[in-house]
Amino acid sequence: MNAKNTAVAAAIVLSFSNGHSASQAQGLEDGHGEAIEQIIVTSTRVRRSFAEQPTRVEVLGGEEINEKVNMKPGEIRMLLAESTGIQVQQTSATSFNSSIRIQGLDGRYTQLLKDSMPLYGGFSGGLSLLQIAPLDLQRVEVIKGASSTLYGGGAIAGLVNLITKRPGADPEALLLLNATSAGGQDVSAYLSGQAGDVGATLYTAYNRSDAYDPADNGLSAIPEFERWTFNPRVFVEGDRSEFTAGINLSVEDRLGGDMNLIDGRSVGPAYFESSDTERVTSQLEYIYSLSSGNELVLRNSINYFDRDLQVPEFQFSGTQLSSFSEAHIVGSTTRMDWVAGINVWTEEFDQDFASQGFEHDFNNRTVGAFVQGTVPLSERWIAEAGLRLDSTSDYGDFLLPRVSLLYKPDAVTNIRIGGGMGYEEPNLFTEDAERRQFQNILPLQTASLEAEESTGLNIDINRSFEIGNSVSLDLNFLMFYTRVDQPLRLLEQSPDVFGFQQPVDYLDTKGSELNAVWRWQDFKLFLGLTHTDVEEHAISGVRDYLLVPETRVNSVLVYELEDNLRIGLEAYYYGHQVLSDGSESRDYWVTGLMMEKTFGENNSFFLNFENFTDARLTRYGDLYTGPITNPVFNDIYAPLDGFVINGGFKIRL
């Protein structure tokens, strides 16, 4: 860890993730006379010193991203899964499809953004975490709790904003080579450069894996897949303007299921899950400084996603075309920082080969307008309030207020209190539908369904301690509550035919997160504790929500010699989870050992022993019931891939 990150008492701890902290300083210096690095957070939209932001934002910076690049170069699933308060729920036993859960709520309640644009979701939601690589990420910003005032529907639980790198003053060329004991290989490259007012970045990757069956039960825990990615971006700076344009191309073939079928040895009926996808996404951003000193920001993205999903005797395929356009102005007066804007979402899904009565084509549109202001009330108090009005094509209008307060009793303590409202329109692409590969699911009955609406509250306390000249301790405690009215459920309507209904009055999640970061010389210890209680409230009574660990513990001990050696030991505890048959799962620990040795001009060799105690669902019970040719899968509450070793090189050219 370099000197600028060993911030002393003057630095204010802003956020925690997996116990890692991001620190901001207001033009301060550390004990070595070196300026402390400043992180500009974009998810709050207002360009204000982050220490003065009433909204709670967690930042996963370059250090955390570098760790997970070494472990999983081809995806961001692990980057998020090992953060406090975030769970990645696997929805397919053989193809690895997964979704994000924040504070115990389903993945559809979390918005996944890239550079503040909603590029992922819908039909691609279950695969997005597996198809986004972290090598070109600068940081990840997470806002927990209702964020619909700025970002509209789908941000009930919060949002994850993936911020990509921009070209710097010096050119950068990074090549990553990785291989795993599970038969995976990754080759990734990131290039960036600047010539005068024009800069460019390029991320490209080839990721593949053989099918892997650590349980030797005849089914793949990791599917066979092959993916190509190509993502160029161009940056142009003018006297008063900035323009960014990028495109992302991705093609993947994924096949999981019976190992004999995958290996070409099957001679009879066999279970399989095949998913072939193509993605083309464009991103445009234009920023112009007005003569008034305010800033005009224009954004547009168009996402084309084609997926062909097949299981035995069933095929679900189609094309999703979505767009996002936004114009907003960021301004300030002597008393207030403010932002106001409008945006438009469109989404169209065209299904191929639909059976009569099971047609899922749709075309919807949402127009929204929002305004937010941040006002210092005194030297210790800062208030922020926002209001959004959304008009949807299918479910009417929604008025969404949000309020946040920041209280700073002293230089090393701050308290944030925030609350707001949100909504989510009924959508075919839920975790439950993904688990069934969209088989025998009736179309949404728009006339009889209502949008899910939410109310949430967070209370957040940060405190920093300096013990002598070499020891520091940062503590963060968060309490949260969110209620979702009329949650959407996929229920059996007739034998093996399912439809969406709203039988539950409301769903609520409540709990707390505690993070601690301890630093001493070349050692760092990160500890995180999450307690989550999610319940469904219906006329028939109250029941616990499925597949949510009531208790989770994150712990990471790191020894680091700057530009030389880094060794980390990780241990993650997952408590009991309620299963669909009413029973409780067992608890378990997942452990890991990571090492990275730097040599030459910032080149490095890395080696990781992930889950070396082999915590695996198939060691605790059966993965499925019935014949292997037509398996009925049990709940996935623990890892399926078990102990995996990976290693490789990062080479700076």
C-alpha positions, 0 to 999 in steps of 0.5 A, spaced: 500 500 500 503 506 498 503 512 502 497 516 499 493 511 501 495 511 509 491 517 510 491 520 517 486 523 521 485 529 516 482 524 511 475 522 511 473 515 510 467 515 505 465 508 504 466 501 505 466 495 501 468 488 503 472 492 509 476 496 504 475 503 504 475 509 500 478 515 503 477 523 500 481 529 503 480 536 501 487 538 499 490 535 505 497 531 505 499 525 509 505 524 514 510 524 508 508 530 505 504 527 499 497 529 497 492 524 498 489 521 492 482 524 490 476 520 488 471 523 484 464 519 484 459 520 479 453 516 481 450 522 485 451 526 479 452 533 483 460 535 482 461 536 489 466 534 494 464 527 496 466 528 503 460 533 503 455 528 499 449 526 504 448 520 499 452 514 502 456 511 496 461 505 497 467 505 492 471 499 490 477 502 488 483 499 483 486 495 489 479 491 490 478 491 482 486 488 481 485 483 486 478 480 483 482 481 476 487 476 478 482 471 481 476 472 475 479 476 469 473 474 465 467 476 470 465 481 475 461 476 479 466 475 485 468 482 485 461 483 487 459 477 491 465 478 496 462 485 498 459 486 505 451 486 504 451 484 497 449 477 495 450 473 488 445 468 487 446 463 482 440 461 478 442 455 474 445 449 476 449 447 470 450 454 466 452 458 472 447 464 471 447 469 476 444 475 479 445 481 484 442 481 491 443 487 495 440 487 502 437 480 500 432 483 495 432 480 488 436 482 482 431 485 479 431 490 484 438 493 483 440 497 477 446 495 473 450 501 470 456 502 466 458 509 466 451 511 469 448 508 463 443 502 464 446 497 459 444 490 462 438 487 464 432 484 462 433 478 457 441 479 459 440 480 466 442 472 468 448 472 464 451 480 465 455 478 471 458 473 467 460 477 461 462 483 464 470 483 465 473 488 470 480 489 467 478 496 464 474 498 470 477 504 474 472 503 480 465 500 482 460 505 485 455 502 489 449 506 492 444 501 497 437 503 498 432 507 494 436 510 488 430 511 483 429 519 484 436 519 479 435 513 476 428 511 475 425 504 476 429 498 478 433 501 483 429 499 489 435 495 492 440 500 489 445 500 484 451 498 481 455 503 477 461 500 473 466 506 471 471 505 466 478 507 465 479 513 461 486 515 457 491 518 462 497 523 460 501 516 459 499 511 454 498 504 458 498 497 455 496 491 459 496 484 457 493 479 462 494 471 461 490 466 466 489 459 466 485 455 471 485 448 474 477 447 472 480 448 464 479 455 463 483 460 459 483 468 459 487 472 454 485 480 455 488 486 453 487 493 455 490 499 451 489 507 452 493 513 449 492 520 448 494 525 443 493 532 444 485 533 445 484 526 442 484 519 446 482 512 446 482 506 449 481 499 447 479 493 451 479 486 448 478 479 450 478 471 449 475 467 455 473 460 454 472 454 459 472 446 458 466 443 462 468 442 469 464 437 474 468 436 481 462 432 484 463 427 478 455 426 478 455 427 471 453 434 470 457 440 469 458 445 475 462 450 470 459 450 463 463 449 457 463 456 454 467 461 449 466 468 449 470 474 444 469 481 447 471 487 443 470 494 446 473 501 443 472 508 446 474 515 443 475 521 447 475 528 444 476 534 449 474 541 446 475 548 450 469 547 453 466 540 452 468 533 452 465 528 447 465 520 448 463 515 444 464 507 445 461 500 442 461 494 445 461 487 441 460 480 445 459 473 442 458 467 447 456 460 446 455 456 453 453 449 454 452 446 460 449 439 463 450 432 461 458 431 461 457 426 456 453 430 451 458 436 452 464 431 451 460 428 445 460 421 448 452 421 449 448 416 445 441 417 448 437 422 451 441 427 456 439 434 459 443 440 457 442 448 457 445 451 451 445 459 451 448 462 445 448 470 445 450 476 441 451 483 444 452 490 441 452 496 445 453 503 443 455 509 448 455 516 447 456 522 452 457 529 451 459 534 456 458 542 455 460 548 460 455 553 459 457 560 460 453 561 466 458 556 469 453 550 469 454 544 465 450 540 460 450 533 460 447 529 454 447 521 454 445 516 449 446 508 449 443 503 445 443 495 446 442 490 442 442 483 445 440 476 442 439 470 446 438 463 444 436 458 450 435 451 449 434 445 454 431 438 452 424 439 448 424 447 449 427 453 446 426 460 448 430 465 444 429 472 442 432 479 441 431 485 446 433 492 443 433 497 448 435 505 448 436 510 454 437 517 452 438 523 458 439 530 458 441 534 465 444 540 467 449 540 473 449 547 477 450 551 483 449 557 487 452 560 493 447 556 497 446 550 493 448 545 488 443 542 484 441 537 478 435 537 473 434 533 467 429 528 463 430 521 460 427 516 456 427 509 456 425 504 451 425 497 451 422 492 445 423 484 446 421 480 439 420 472 441 422 467 436 418 461 435 413 462 440 407 457 442 400 459 442 398 462 448 405 463 450 407 469 446 412 474 450 413 480 445 412 487 448 414 494 447 414 499 453 417 506 454 418 510 460 419 518 460 422 521 466 424 528 469 428 529 476 431 535 480 435 534 486 438 540 490 444 539 496 444 545 501 449 546 507 444 548 513 450 549 517 457 547 518 455 540 521 449 539 517 448 538 509 441 536 506 439 533 500 432 532 497 430 530 490 424 529 486 422 524 480 416 524 476 416 518 471 410 516 466 410 509 464 406 506 457 403 500 461 403 502 469 401 509 469 405 515 473 410 515 479 412 520 484 418 519 487 421 523 493 428 522 496 431 526 502 438 525 505 442 528 511 449 528 513 451 530 520 459 531 521 460 532 529 467 532 528 473 531 523 473 524 524 465 522 524 460 523 520 452 520 520 448 519 514 440 518 514 437 517 507 430 515 505 426 514 498 421 511 494 422 507 488 418 502 483 419 496 479 414 494 473 412 487 472 417 484 467 418 477 464 425 476 466 425 475 473 430 470 477 424 465 478 423 465 470 430 464 469 430 458 473 425 455 469 429 457 462 422 461 461 418 454 460 411 454 460 410 461 463 404 465 461 405 472 458 404 478 463 397 480 464 398 487 464 391 489 466 391 485 472 398 487 475 400 493 478 407 496 479 411 494 485 412 500 489 417 501 495 419 505 501 426 505 504 431 508 509 438 507 511 442 510 517 450 510 516 455 512 521 463 512 520 468 513 525 476 513 524 481 512 529 488 513 529 492 509 534 500 512 535 503 513 528 502 506 525 496 503 526 489 506 524 482 503 525 476 505 520 469 503 522 462 503 519 455 501 521 449 501 517 442 500 518 437 499 513 429 497 512 426 497 505 418 495 504 416 493 497 408 492 496 405 487 491 411 483 490 411 479 483 411 472 484 411 466 479 406 461 481 403 454 478 396 456 475 395 449 472 400 442 472 406 445 469 404 452 467 406 458 471 404 465 471 405 472 474 401 474 480 401 478 486 399 474 492 403 477 497 401 484 501 408 486 502 415 484 502 420 487 507 428 487 508 431 489 515 438 489 518 445 492 519 452 492 516 458 493 520 465 494 517 472 495 520 478 496 516 485 495 521 492 497 518 498 496 521 505 497 517 504 492 511 498 489 514 491 490 513 485 486 516 478 487 513 472 485 517 465 485 515 458 483 518 452 483 515 445 481 518 439 480 514 432 479 515 427 478 509 420 476 510 414 476 506 407 478 509 401 475 506 394 474 509 396 467 510 401 469 515 409 471 515 414 467 512 422 468 511 424 469 504 428 464 500 435 463 499 438 469 504 443 468 509 441 471 515 448 472 517 454 473 513 462 474 515 467 477 510 474 477 513 481 478 509 488 479 511 493 482 507 500 483 507 503 487 502 510 490 500 509 496 495 511 494 488 514 487 490 509 482 494 502 481 496 499 476 499 492 475 502 488 470 506 480 470 505 474 467 509 467 468 508 462 465 512 454 464 510 449 462 515 443 458 514 438 459 509 431 458 508 429 453 502 423 452 498 421 446 502 421 450 508 427 446 511 434 450 513 440 449 509 447 448 513 452 454 514 459 454 511 465 457 510 469 459 503 476 460 504 481 463 499 489 464 498 491 470 493 498 471 491 501 476 487 509 478 485 511 484 481 517 483 477 521 488 472 517 494 470 510 493 474 509 486 471 506 481 475 505 473 476 499 471 480 497 465 483 490 464 487 487 458 491 480 459 491 475 455 496 481 451 498 477 448 503 472 445 497 465 448 500 461 445 495 453 444 495 454 437 492 458 435 498 452 437 503 447 434 499 444 432 492 444 437 487 437 434 483 432 429 484 429 424 479 433 421 473 439 425 470 436 425 463 430 430 466 433 432 473 429 437 478 434 441 481 434 443 488 436 450 491 443 452 490 445 455 496 452 454 496 458 454 491 458 448 485 465 449 483 469 448 489 476 448 490 479 451 483 486 454 482 488 459 477 494 463 476 497 467 470 501 473 468 500 481 467 504 484 463 505 492 461 508 493 454 
